[in-house]
């Protein structure tokens, strides 16, 4: 999925999705019973990324 959206994942307090130039696009809090996704408002493919995340996590 990272390759599809031209990004990589950097792990810290929570995973960050970043572009190759280190611009942060999204952060995901995934350690509770609810997953929160924080997206940079300037990212033009927000909706496509949000739709792709659950699809990528399906067993």
PDBQT receptor file of N, H, CA, C and O in Angstrom, charges set to zero:
ATOM      1  N   UNK A   1       0.819  -1.169   0.000  1.00  0.00    +0.000 N 
ATOM      2  CA  UNK A   1       0.000   0.000   0.000  1.00  0.00    +0.000 C 
ATOM      3  C   UNK A   1       0.875   1.249   0.000  1.00  0.00    +0.000 C 
ATOM      4  O   UNK A   1       0.564   2.224  -0.684  1.00  0.00    +0.000 OA
ATOM      5  N   UNK A   2       1.954   1.226   0.755  1.00  0.00    +0.000 N 
ATOM      6  H   UNK A   2       2.206   0.434   1.311  1.00  0.00    +0.000 HD
ATOM      7  CA  UNK A   2       2.847   2.382   0.798  1.00  0.00    +0.000 C 
ATOM      8  C   UNK A   2       3.368   2.712  -0.598  1.00  0.00    +0.000 C 
ATOM      9  O   UNK A   2       3.420   3.877  -0.992  1.00  0.00    +0.000 OA
ATOM     10  N   UNK A   3       3.750   1.685  -1.335  1.00  0.00    +0.000 N 
ATOM     11  H   UNK A   3       3.708   0.739  -1.015  1.00  0.00    +0.000 HD
ATOM     12  CA  UNK A   3       4.253   1.905  -2.687  1.00  0.00    +0.000 C 
ATOM     13  C   UNK A   3       3.167   2.486  -3.586  1.00  0.00    +0.000 C 
ATOM     14  O   UNK A   3       3.435   3.376  -4.393  1.00  0.00    +0.000 OA
ATOM     15  N   UNK A   4       1.959   1.989  -3.447  1.00  0.00    +0.000 N 
ATOM     16  H   UNK A   4       1.742   1.266  -2.791  1.00  0.00    +0.000 HD
ATOM     17  CA  UNK A   4       0.827   2.474  -4.258  1.00  0.00    +0.000 C 
ATOM     18  C   UNK A   4       0.581   3.966  -4.057  1.00  0.00    +0.000 C 
ATOM     19  O   UNK A   4       0.204   4.665  -4.997  1.00  0.00    +0.000 OA
ATOM     20  N   UNK A   5       0.792   4.454  -2.839  1.00  0.00    +0.000 N 
ATOM     21  H   UNK A   5       1.098   3.886  -2.075  1.00  0.00    +0.000 HD
ATOM     22  CA  UNK A   5       0.557   5.860  -2.530  1.00  0.00    +0.000 C 
ATOM     23  C   UNK A   5       1.853   6.666  -2.440  1.00  0.00    +0.000 C 
ATOM     24  O   UNK A   5       1.855   7.787  -1.931  1.00  0.00    +0.000 OA
ATOM     25  N   UNK A   6       2.940   6.103  -2.929  1.00  0.00    +0.000 N 
ATOM     26  H   UNK A   6       2.938   5.192  -3.342  1.00  0.00    +0.000 HD
ATOM     27  CA  UNK A   6       4.252   6.767  -2.947  1.00  0.00    +0.000 C 
ATOM     28  C   UNK A   6       4.642   7.290  -1.576  1.00  0.00    +0.000 C 
ATOM     29  O   UNK A   6       4.945   8.471  -1.411  1.00  0.00    +0.000 OA
ATOM     30  N   UNK A   7       4.630   6.393  -0.590  1.00  0.00    +0.000 N 
ATOM     31  H   UNK A   7       4.384   5.434  -0.725  1.00  0.00    +0.000 HD
ATOM     32  CA  UNK A   7       4.989   6.778   0.769  1.00  0.00    +0.000 C 
ATOM     33  C   UNK A   7       5.695   5.625   1.448  1.00  0.00    +0.000 C 
ATOM     34  O   UNK A   7       5.794   4.527   0.900  1.00  0.00    +0.000 OA
ATOM     35  N   UNK A   8       6.186   5.887   2.648  1.00  0.00    +0.000 N 
ATOM     36  H   UNK A   8       6.106   6.779   3.093  1.00  0.00    +0.000 HD
ATOM     37  CA  UNK A   8       6.767   4.837   3.471  1.00  0.00    +0.000 C 
ATOM     38  C   UNK A   8       6.260   5.024   4.885  1.00  0.00    +0.000 C 
ATOM     39  O   UNK A   8       5.683   6.063   5.205  1.00  0.00    +0.000 OA
ATOM     40  N   UNK A   9       6.467   4.033   5.735  1.00  0.00    +0.000 N 
ATOM     41  H   UNK A   9       6.936   3.188   5.476  1.00  0.00    +0.000 HD
ATOM     42  CA  UNK A   9       5.993   4.091   7.117  1.00  0.00    +0.000 C 
ATOM     43  C   UNK A   9       7.190   4.294   8.034  1.00  0.00    +0.000 C 
ATOM     44  O   UNK A   9       8.183   3.572   7.945  1.00  0.00    +0.000 OA
ATOM     45  N   UNK A  10       7.087   5.283   8.915  1.00  0.00    +0.000 N 
ATOM     46  H   UNK A  10       6.280   5.870   8.987  1.00  0.00    +0.000 HD
ATOM     47  CA  UNK A  10       8.105   5.530   9.932  1.00  0.00    +0.000 C 
ATOM     48  C   UNK A  10       7.458   5.283  11.284  1.00  0.00    +0.000 C 
ATOM     49  O   UNK A  10       6.413   5.857  11.590  1.00  0.00    +0.000 OA
ATOM     50  N   UNK A  11       8.069   4.437  12.088  1.00  0.00    +0.000 N 
ATOM     51  H   UNK A  11       8.917   3.971  11.839  1.00  0.00    +0.000 HD
ATOM     52  CA  UNK A  11       7.497   4.111  13.393  1.00  0.00    +0.000 C 
ATOM     53  C   UNK A  11       8.133   4.959  14.473  1.00  0.00    +0.000 C 
ATOM     54  O   UNK A  11       9.352   5.125  14.515  1.00  0.00    +0.000 OA
ATOM     55  N   UNK A  12       7.293   5.497  15.350  1.00  0.00    +0.000 N 
ATOM     56  H   UNK A  12       6.303   5.363  15.316  1.00  0.00    +0.000 HD
ATOM     57  CA  UNK A  12       7.709   6.255  16.517  1.00  0.00    +0.000 C 
ATOM     58  C   UNK A  12       6.683   5.978  17.591  1.00  0.00    +0.000 C 
ATOM     59  O   UNK A  12       6.381   4.819  17.875  1.00  0.00    +0.000 OA
ATOM     60  N   UNK A  13       6.140   7.026  18.194  1.00  0.00    +0.000 N 
ATOM     61  H   UNK A  13       6.385   7.967  17.963  1.00  0.00    +0.000 HD
ATOM     62  CA  UNK A  13       5.057   6.844  19.166  1.00  0.00    +0.000 C 
ATOM     63  C   UNK A  13       3.874   6.161  18.491  1.00  0.00    +0.000 C 
ATOM     64  O   UNK A  13       3.188   5.349  19.114  1.00  0.00    +0.000 OA
ATOM     65  N   UNK A  14       3.632   6.480  17.236  1.00  0.00    +0.000 N 
ATOM     66  H   UNK A  14       4.189   7.139  16.730  1.00  0.00    +0.000 HD
ATOM     67  CA  UNK A  14       2.653   5.783  16.406  1.00  0.00    +0.000 C 
ATOM     68  C   UNK A  14       3.119   5.877  14.956  1.00  0.00    +0.000 C 
ATOM     69  O   UNK A  14       3.899   6.770  14.625  1.00  0.00    +0.000 OA
ATOM     70  N   UNK A  15       2.663   4.980  14.086  1.00  0.00    +0.000 N 
ATOM     71  H   UNK A  15       2.030   4.255  14.356  1.00  0.00    +0.000 HD
ATOM     72  CA  UNK A  15       3.149   4.957  12.704  1.00  0.00    +0.000 C 
ATOM     73  C   UNK A  15       2.777   6.224  11.935  1.00  0.00    +0.000 C 
ATOM     74  O   UNK A  15       1.647   6.705  12.015  1.00  0.00    +0.000 OA
ATOM     75  N   UNK A  16       3.726   6.741  11.206  1.00  0.00    +0.000 N 
ATOM     76  H   UNK A  16       4.644   6.350  11.141  1.00  0.00    +0.000 HD
ATOM     77  CA  UNK A  16       3.526   7.905  10.346  1.00  0.00    +0.000 C 
ATOM     78  C   UNK A  16       3.703   7.455   8.908  1.00  0.00    +0.000 C 
ATOM     79  O   UNK A  16       4.616   6.689   8.599  1.00  0.00    +0.000 OA
ATOM     80  N   UNK A  17       2.839   7.927   8.038  1.00  0.00    +0.000 N 
ATOM     81  H   UNK A  17       2.098   8.550   8.290  1.00  0.00    +0.000 HD
ATOM     82  CA  UNK A  17       2.989   7.667   6.606  1.00  0.00    +0.000 C 
ATOM     83  C   UNK A  17       3.640   8.907   6.024  1.00  0.00    +0.000 C 
ATOM     84  O   UNK A  17       3.126  10.016   6.166  1.00  0.00    +0.000 OA
ATOM     85  N   UNK A  18       4.772   8.714   5.370  1.00  0.00    +0.000 N 
ATOM     86  H   UNK A  18       5.190   7.814   5.254  1.00  0.00    +0.000 HD
ATOM     87  CA  UNK A  18       5.528   9.850   4.846  1.00  0.00    +0.000 C 
ATOM     88  C   UNK A  18       5.877   9.648   3.384  1.00  0.00    +0.000 C 
ATOM     89  O   UNK A  18       5.973   8.524   2.892  1.00  0.00    +0.000 OA
ATOM     90  N   UNK A  19       6.064  10.769   2.705  1.00  0.00    +0.000 N 
ATOM     91  H   UNK A  19       5.987  11.683   3.104  1.00  0.00    +0.000 HD
ATOM     92  CA  UNK A  19       6.539  10.752   1.327  1.00  0.00    +0.000 C 
ATOM     93  C   UNK A  19       8.053  10.579   1.341  1.00  0.00    +0.000 C 
ATOM     94  O   UNK A  19       8.690  10.778   2.375  1.00  0.00    +0.000 OA
ATOM     95  N   UNK A  20       8.628  10.211   0.209  1.00  0.00    +0.000 N 
ATOM     96  H   UNK A  20       8.111  10.050  -0.631  1.00  0.00    +0.000 HD
ATOM     97  CA  UNK A  20      10.086  10.059   0.157  1.00  0.00    +0.000 C 
ATOM     98  C   UNK A  20      10.853  11.322   0.572  1.00  0.00    +0.000 C 
ATOM     99  O   UNK A  20      11.996  11.225   1.018  1.00  0.00    +0.000 OA
ATOM    100  N   UNK A  21      10.238  12.507   0.432  1.00  0.00    +0.000 N 
ATOM    101  H   UNK A  21       9.309  12.586   0.069  1.00  0.00    +0.000 HD
ATOM    102  CA  UNK A  21      10.918  13.744   0.852  1.00  0.00    +0.000 C 
ATOM    103  C   UNK A  21      10.694  14.045   2.339  1.00  0.00    +0.000 C 
ATOM    104  O   UNK A  21      11.003  15.145   2.798  1.00  0.00    +0.000 OA
ATOM    105  N   UNK A  22      10.158  13.078   3.095  1.00  0.00    +0.000 N 
ATOM    106  H   UNK A  22       9.906  12.185   2.722  1.00  0.00    +0.000 HD
ATOM    107  CA  UNK A  22       9.895  13.157   4.539  1.00  0.00    +0.000 C 
ATOM    108  C   UNK A  22       8.695  14.025   4.924  1.00  0.00    +0.000 C 
ATOM    109  O   UNK A  22       8.507  14.305   6.108  1.00  0.00    +0.000 OA
ATOM    110  N   UNK A  23       7.884  14.454   3.966  1.00  0.00    +0.000 N 
ATOM    111  H   UNK A  23       8.037  14.226   3.005  1.00  0.00    +0.000 HD
ATOM    112  CA  UNK A  23       6.654  15.169   4.281  1.00  0.00    +0.000 C 
ATOM    113  C   UNK A  23       5.671  14.181   4.893  1.00  0.00    +0.000 C 
ATOM    114  O   UNK A  23       5.372  13.148   4.296  1.00  0.00    +0.000 OA
ATOM    115  N   UNK A  24       5.170  14.496   6.081  1.00  0.00    +0.000 N 
ATOM    116  H   UNK A  24       5.414  15.336   6.566  1.00  0.00    +0.000 HD
ATOM    117  CA  UNK A  24       4.215  13.599   6.731  1.00  0.00    +0.000 C 
ATOM    118  C   UNK A  24       2.830  13.757   6.111  1.00  0.00    +0.000 C 
ATOM    119  O   UNK A  24       2.341  14.875   5.942  1.00  0.00    +0.000 OA
ATOM    120  N   UNK A  25       2.206  12.638   5.774  1.00  0.00    +0.000 N 
ATOM    121  H   UNK A  25       2.603  11.730   5.911  1.00  0.00    +0.000 HD
ATOM    122  CA  UNK A  25       0.868  12.648   5.186  1.00  0.00    +0.000 C 
ATOM    123  C   UNK A  25      -0.187  12.182   6.168  1.00  0.00    +0.000 C 
ATOM    124  O   UNK A  25      -1.306  12.695   6.169  1.00  0.00    +0.000 OA
ATOM    125  N   UNK A  26       0.156  11.214   7.005  1.00  0.00    +0.000 N 
ATOM    126  H   UNK A  26       1.065  10.797   7.005  1.00  0.00    +0.000 HD
ATOM    127  CA  UNK A  26      -0.830  10.628   7.909  1.00  0.00    +0.000 C 
ATOM    128  C   UNK A  26      -0.130  10.011   9.109  1.00  0.00    +0.000 C 
ATOM    129  O   UNK A  26       1.037   9.625   9.050  1.00  0.00    +0.000 OA
ATOM    130  N   UNK A  27      -0.874   9.931  10.188  1.00  0.00    +0.000 N 
ATOM    131  H   UNK A  27      -1.823  10.245  10.236  1.00  0.00    +0.000 HD
ATOM    132  CA  UNK A  27      -0.429   9.206  11.372  1.00  0.00    +0.000 C 
ATOM    133  C   UNK A  27      -1.587   8.325  11.812  1.00  0.00    +0.000 C 
ATOM    134  O   UNK A  27      -2.750   8.712  11.701  1.00  0.00    +0.000 OA
ATOM    135  N   UNK A  28      -1.264   7.150  12.309  1.00  0.00    +0.000 N 
ATOM    136  H   UNK A  28      -0.319   6.836  12.399  1.00  0.00    +0.000 HD
ATOM    137  CA  UNK A  28      -2.299   6.193  12.690  1.00  0.00    +0.000 C 
ATOM    138  C   UNK A  28      -2.074   5.734  14.119  1.00  0.00    +0.000 C 
ATOM    139  O   UNK A  28      -1.010   5.216  14.457  1.00  0.00    +0.000 OA
ATOM    140  N   UNK A  29      -3.090   5.930  14.957  1.00  0.00    +0.000 N 
ATOM    141  H   UNK A  29      -3.955   6.350  14.682  1.00  0.00    +0.000 HD
ATOM    142  CA  UNK A  29      -3.063   5.396  16.322  1.00  0.00    +0.000 C 
ATOM    143  C   UNK A  29      -3.825   4.085  16.270  1.00  0.00    +0.000 C 
ATOM    144  O   UNK A  29      -5.039   4.073  16.068  1.00  0.00    +0.000 OA
ATOM    145  N   UNK A  30      -3.112   2.979  16.452  1.00  0.00    +0.000 N 
ATOM    146  H   UNK A  30      -2.125   2.988  16.616  1.00  0.00    +0.000 HD
ATOM    147  CA  UNK A  30      -3.728   1.676  16.215  1.00  0.00    +0.000 C 
ATOM    148  C   UNK A  30      -3.618   0.724  17.393  1.00  0.00    +0.000 C 
ATOM    149  O   UNK A  30      -3.832  -0.477  17.224  1.00  0.00    +0.000 OA
ATOM    150  N   UNK A  31      -3.297   1.213  18.564  1.00  0.00    +0.000 N 
ATOM    151  H   UNK A  31      -3.123   2.188  18.701  1.00  0.00    +0.000 HD
ATOM    152  CA  UNK A  31      -3.088   0.304  19.695  1.00  0.00    +0.000 C 
ATOM    153  C   UNK A  31      -4.281   0.208  20.641  1.00  0.00    +0.000 C 
ATOM    154  O   UNK A  31      -4.178  -0.448  21.677  1.00  0.00    +0.000 OA
ATOM    155  N   UNK A  32      -5.383   0.825  20.328  1.00  0.00    +0.000 N 
ATOM    156  H   UNK A  32      -5.467   1.358  19.486  1.00  0.00    +0.000 HD
ATOM    157  CA  UNK A  32      -6.580   0.727  21.164  1.00  0.00    +0.000 C 
ATOM    158  C   UNK A  32      -7.654  -0.056  20.406  1.00  0.00    +0.000 C 
ATOM    159  O   UNK A  32      -7.409  -0.552  19.306  1.00  0.00    +0.000 OA
ATOM    160  N   UNK A  33      -8.836  -0.162  20.998  1.00  0.00    +0.000 N 
ATOM    161  H   UNK A  33      -9.035   0.242  21.891  1.00  0.00    +0.000 HD
ATOM    162  CA  UNK A  33      -9.914  -0.874  20.297  1.00  0.00    +0.000 C 
ATOM    163  C   UNK A  33     -10.515  -0.042  19.171  1.00  0.00    +0.000 C 
ATOM    164  O   UNK A  33     -11.361  -0.531  18.422  1.00  0.00    +0.000 OA
ATOM    165  N   UNK A  34     -10.089   1.195  19.048  1.00  0.00    +0.000 N 
ATOM    166  H   UNK A  34      -9.401   1.592  19.656  1.00  0.00    +0.000 HD
ATOM    167  CA  UNK A  34     -10.504   2.053  17.938  1.00  0.00    +0.000 C 
ATOM    168  C   UNK A  34      -9.239   2.558  17.246  1.00  0.00    +0.000 C 
ATOM    169  O   UNK A  34      -8.242   2.856  17.903  1.00  0.00    +0.000 OA
ATOM    170  N   UNK A  35      -9.286   2.651  15.949  1.00  0.00    +0.000 N 
ATOM    171  H   UNK A  35     -10.096   2.409  15.416  1.00  0.00    +0.000 HD
ATOM    172  CA  UNK A  35      -8.141   3.160  15.203  1.00  0.00    +0.000 C 
ATOM    173  C   UNK A  35      -8.441   4.585  14.776  1.00  0.00    +0.000 C 
ATOM    174  O   UNK A  35      -9.491   4.861  14.195  1.00  0.00    +0.000 OA
ATOM    175  N   UNK A  36      -7.516   5.488  15.064  1.00  0.00    +0.000 N 
ATOM    176  H   UNK A  36      -6.663   5.264  15.536  1.00  0.00    +0.000 HD
ATOM    177  CA  UNK A  36      -7.652   6.885  14.664  1.00  0.00    +0.000 C 
ATOM    178  C   UNK A  36      -6.639   7.180  13.573  1.00  0.00    +0.000 C 
ATOM    179  O   UNK A  36      -5.475   6.793  13.678  1.00  0.00    +0.000 OA
ATOM    180  N   UNK A  37      -7.077   7.863  12.529  1.00  0.00    +0.000 N 
ATOM    181  H   UNK A  37      -8.023   8.177  12.444  1.00  0.00    +0.000 HD
ATOM    182  CA  UNK A  37      -6.202   8.235  11.427  1.00  0.00    +0.000 C 
ATOM    183  C   UNK A  37      -6.192   9.749  11.343  1.00  0.00    +0.000 C 
ATOM    184  O   UNK A  37      -7.241  10.383  11.226  1.00  0.00    +0.000 OA
ATOM    185  N   UNK A  38      -5.007  10.318  11.404  1.00  0.00    +0.000 N 
ATOM    186  H   UNK A  38      -4.156   9.803  11.499  1.00  0.00    +0.000 HD
ATOM    187  CA  UNK A  38      -4.837  11.766  11.301  1.00  0.00    +0.000 C 
ATOM    188  C   UNK A  38      -4.196  12.054   9.952  1.00  0.00    +0.000 C 
ATOM    189  O   UNK A  38      -3.103  11.565   9.664  1.00  0.00    +0.000 OA
ATOM    190  N   UNK A  39      -4.873  12.847   9.124  1.00  0.00    +0.000 N 
ATOM    191  H   UNK A  39      -5.761  13.243   9.358  1.00  0.00    +0.000 HD
ATOM    192  CA  UNK A  39      -4.388  13.133   7.775  1.00  0.00    +0.000 C 
ATOM    193  C   UNK A  39      -4.061  14.604   7.604  1.00  0.00    +0.000 C 
ATOM    194  O   UNK A  39      -4.758  15.475   8.126  1.00  0.00    +0.000 OA
ATOM    195  N   UNK A  40      -3.001  14.870   6.874  1.00  0.00    +0.000 N 
ATOM    196  H   UNK A  40      -2.434  14.163   6.451  1.00  0.00    +0.000 HD
ATOM    197  CA  UNK A  40      -2.649  16.247   6.531  1.00  0.00    +0.000 C 
ATOM    198  C   UNK A  40      -3.712  16.761   5.561  1.00  0.00    +0.000 C 
ATOM    199  O   UNK A  40      -4.002  16.121   4.550  1.00  0.00    +0.000 OA
ATOM    200  N   UNK A  41      -4.277  17.897   5.870  1.00  0.00    +0.000 N 
ATOM    201  H   UNK A  41      -4.042  18.417   6.691  1.00  0.00    +0.000 HD
ATOM    202  CA  UNK A  41      -5.383  18.420   5.050  1.00  0.00    +0.000 C 
ATOM    203  C   UNK A  41      -4.960  18.730   3.620  1.00  0.00    +0.000 C 
ATOM    204  O   UNK A  41      -5.798  18.727   2.718  1.00  0.00    +0.000 OA
ATOM    205  N   UNK A  42      -3.696  18.994   3.400  1.00  0.00    +0.000 N 
ATOM    206  H   UNK A  42      -3.015  18.996   4.132  1.00  0.00    +0.000 HD
ATOM    207  CA  UNK A  42      -3.231  19.333   2.056  1.00  0.00    +0.000 C 
ATOM    208  C   UNK A  42      -3.020  18.108   1.165  1.00  0.00    +0.000 C 
ATOM    209  O   UNK A  42      -2.765  18.252  -0.030  1.00  0.00    +0.000 OA
ATOM    210  N   UNK A  43      -3.123  16.909   1.734  1.00  0.00    +0.000 N 
ATOM    211  H   UNK A  43      -3.330  16.792   2.706  1.00  0.00    +0.000 HD
ATOM    212  CA  UNK A  43      -2.907  15.696   0.940  1.00  0.00    +0.000 C 
ATOM    213  C   UNK A  43      -4.125  15.444   0.062  1.00  0.00    +0.000 C 
ATOM    214  O   UNK A  43      -5.226  15.237   0.572  1.00  0.00    +0.000 OA
ATOM    215  N   UNK A  44      -3.939  15.459  -1.238  1.00  0.00    +0.000 N 
ATOM    216  H   UNK A  44      -3.045  15.627  -1.652  1.00  0.00    +0.000 HD
ATOM    217  CA  UNK A  44      -5.042  15.374  -2.184  1.00  0.00    +0.000 C 
ATOM    218  C   UNK A  44      -5.686  14.006  -2.347  1.00  0.00    +0.000 C 
ATOM    219  O   UNK A  44      -6.764  13.901  -2.933  1.00  0.00    +0.000 OA
ATOM    220  N   UNK A  45      -5.046  12.951  -1.838  1.00  0.00    +0.000 N 
ATOM    221  H   UNK A  45      -4.170  13.036  -1.362  1.00  0.00    +0.000 HD
ATOM    222  CA  UNK A  45      -5.592  11.598  -2.023  1.00  0.00    +0.000 C 
ATOM    223  C   UNK A  45      -6.107  11.020  -0.711  1.00  0.00    +0.000 C 
ATOM    224  O   UNK A  45      -6.090   9.804  -0.515  1.00  0.00    +0.000 OA
ATOM    225  N   UNK A  46      -6.564  11.885   0.185  1.00  0.00    +0.000 N 
ATOM    226  H   UNK A  46      -6.577  12.872   0.026  1.00  0.00    +0.000 HD
ATOM    227  CA  UNK A  46      -7.029  11.453   1.518  1.00  0.00    +0.000 C 
ATOM    228  C   UNK A  46      -8.101  10.381   1.441  1.00  0.00    +0.000 C 
ATOM    229  O   UNK A  46      -8.003   9.348   2.103  1.00  0.00    +0.000 OA
ATOM    230  N   UNK A  47      -9.112  10.625   0.643  1.00  0.00    +0.000 N 
ATOM    231  H   UNK A  47      -9.191  11.464   0.106  1.00  0.00    +0.000 HD
ATOM    232  CA  UNK A  47     -10.240   9.705   0.577  1.00  0.00    +0.000 C 
ATOM    233  C   UNK A  47      -9.806   8.341   0.045  1.00  0.00    +0.000 C 
ATOM    234  O   UNK A  47     -10.240   7.305   0.548  1.00  0.00    +0.000 OA
ATOM    235  N   UNK A  48      -8.955   8.346  -0.966  1.00  0.00    +0.000 N 
ATOM    236  H   UNK A  48      -8.602   9.188  -1.375  1.00  0.00    +0.000 HD
ATOM    237  CA  UNK A  48      -8.476   7.081  -1.527  1.00  0.00    +0.000 C 
ATOM    238  C   UNK A  48      -7.625   6.328  -0.508  1.00  0.00    +0.000 C 
ATOM    239  O   UNK A  48      -7.711   5.104  -0.415  1.00  0.00    +0.000 OA
ATOM    240  N   UNK A  49      -6.809   7.045   0.252  1.00  0.00    +0.000 N 
ATOM    241  H   UNK A  49      -6.739   8.040   0.176  1.00  0.00    +0.000 HD
ATOM    242  CA  UNK A  49      -5.979   6.407   1.274  1.00  0.00    +0.000 C 
ATOM    243  C   UNK A  49      -6.847   5.798   2.365  1.00  0.00    +0.000 C 
ATOM    244  O   UNK A  49      -6.603   4.670   2.794  1.00  0.00    +0.000 OA
ATOM    245  N   UNK A  50      -7.856   6.533   2.817  1.00  0.00    +0.000 N 
ATOM    246  H   UNK A  50      -8.055   7.449   2.469  1.00  0.00    +0.000 HD
ATOM    247  CA  UNK A  50      -8.747   6.011   3.861  1.00  0.00    +0.000 C 
ATOM    248  C   UNK A  50      -9.522   4.783   3.385  1.00  0.00    +0.000 C 
ATOM    249  O   UNK A  50      -9.766   3.864   4.166  1.00  0.00    +0.000 OA
ATOM    250  N   UNK A  51      -9.903   4.763   2.133  1.00  0.00    +0.000 N 
ATOM    251  H   UNK A  51      -9.705   5.510   1.498  1.00  0.00    +0.000 HD
ATOM    252  CA  UNK A  51     -10.612   3.612   1.576  1.00  0.00    +0.000 C 
ATOM    253  C   UNK A  51      -9.679   2.408   1.441  1.00  0.00    +0.000 C 
ATOM    254  O   UNK A  51     -10.100   1.271   1.655  1.00  0.00    +0.000 OA
ATOM    255  N   UNK A  52      -8.438   2.649   1.093  1.00  0.00    +0.000 N 
ATOM    256  H   UNK A  52      -8.096   3.572   0.919  1.00  0.00    +0.000 HD
ATOM    257  CA  UNK A  52      -7.484   1.560   0.866  1.00  0.00    +0.000 C 
ATOM    258  C   UNK A  52      -7.015   0.906   2.162  1.00  0.00    +0.000 C 
ATOM    259  O   UNK A  52      -6.679  -0.278   2.161  1.00  0.00    +0.000 OA
ATOM    260  N   UNK A  53      -6.985   1.646   3.262  1.00  0.00    +0.000 N 
ATOM    261  H   UNK A  53      -7.258   2.608   3.263  1.00  0.00    +0.000 HD
ATOM    262  CA  UNK A  53      -6.469   1.092   4.523  1.00  0.00    +0.000 C 
ATOM    263  C   UNK A  53      -7.239  -0.140   4.995  1.00  0.00    +0.000 C 
ATOM    264  O   UNK A  53      -6.616  -1.174   5.240  1.00  0.00    +0.000 OA
ATOM    265  N   UNK A  54      -8.567  -0.079   5.135  1.00  0.00    +0.000 N 
ATOM    266  H   UNK A  54      -9.073   0.760   4.936  1.00  0.00    +0.000 HD
ATOM    267  CA  UNK A  54      -9.279  -1.284   5.582  1.00  0.00    +0.000 C 
ATOM    268  C   UNK A  54      -9.160  -2.442   4.590  1.00  0.00    +0.000 C 
ATOM    269  O   UNK A  54      -9.101  -3.605   4.989  1.00  0.00    +0.000 OA
ATOM    270  N   UNK A  55      -9.126  -2.119   3.302  1.00  0.00    +0.000 N 
ATOM    271  H   UNK A  55      -9.174  -1.175   2.977  1.00  0.00    +0.000 HD
ATOM    272  CA  UNK A  55      -8.969  -3.168   2.290  1.00  0.00    +0.000 C 
ATOM    273  C   UNK A  55      -7.628  -3.884   2.466  1.00  0.00    +0.000 C 
ATOM    274  O   UNK A  55      -7.550  -5.106   2.342  1.00  0.00    +0.000 OA
ATOM    275  N   UNK A  56      -6.584  -3.122   2.754  1.00  0.00    +0.000 N 
ATOM    276  H   UNK A  56      -6.648  -2.129   2.855  1.00  0.00    +0.000 HD
ATOM    277  CA  UNK A  56      -5.250  -3.707   2.920  1.00  0.00    +0.000 C 
ATOM    278  C   UNK A  56      -5.156  -4.558   4.180  1.00  0.00    +0.000 C 
ATOM    279  O   UNK A  56      -4.326  -5.464   4.248  1.00  0.00    +0.000 OA
ATOM    280  N   UNK A  57      -5.983  -4.284   5.169  1.00  0.00    +0.000 N 
ATOM    281  H   UNK A  57      -6.657  -3.547   5.114  1.00  0.00    +0.000 HD
ATOM    282  CA  UNK A  57      -5.927  -5.006   6.443  1.00  0.00    +0.000 C 
ATOM    283  C   UNK A  57      -6.844  -6.222   6.505  1.00  0.00    +0.000 C 
ATOM    284  O   UNK A  57      -6.813  -6.969   7.483  1.00  0.00    +0.000 OA
ATOM    285  N   UNK A  58      -7.655  -6.428   5.477  1.00  0.00    +0.000 N 
ATOM    286  H   UNK A  58      -7.680  -5.821   4.682  1.00  0.00    +0.000 HD
ATOM    287  CA  UNK A  58      -8.558  -7.590   5.477  1.00  0.00    +0.000 C 
ATOM    288  C   UNK A  58      -7.750  -8.880   5.486  1.00  0.00    +0.000 C 
ATOM    289  O   UNK A  58      -6.741  -8.992   4.790  1.00  0.00    +0.000 OA
ATOM    290  N   UNK A  59      -8.199  -9.862   6.281  1.00  0.00    +0.000 N 
ATOM    291  H   UNK A  59      -9.019  -9.772   6.846  1.00  0.00    +0.000 HD
ATOM    292  CA  UNK A  59      -7.472 -11.145   6.316  1.00  0.00    +0.000 C 
ATOM    293  C   UNK A  59      -7.615 -11.923   5.017  1.00  0.00    +0.000 C 
ATOM    294  O   UNK A  59      -7.064 -13.017   4.889  1.00  0.00    +0.000 OA
TER     295      UNK A  59
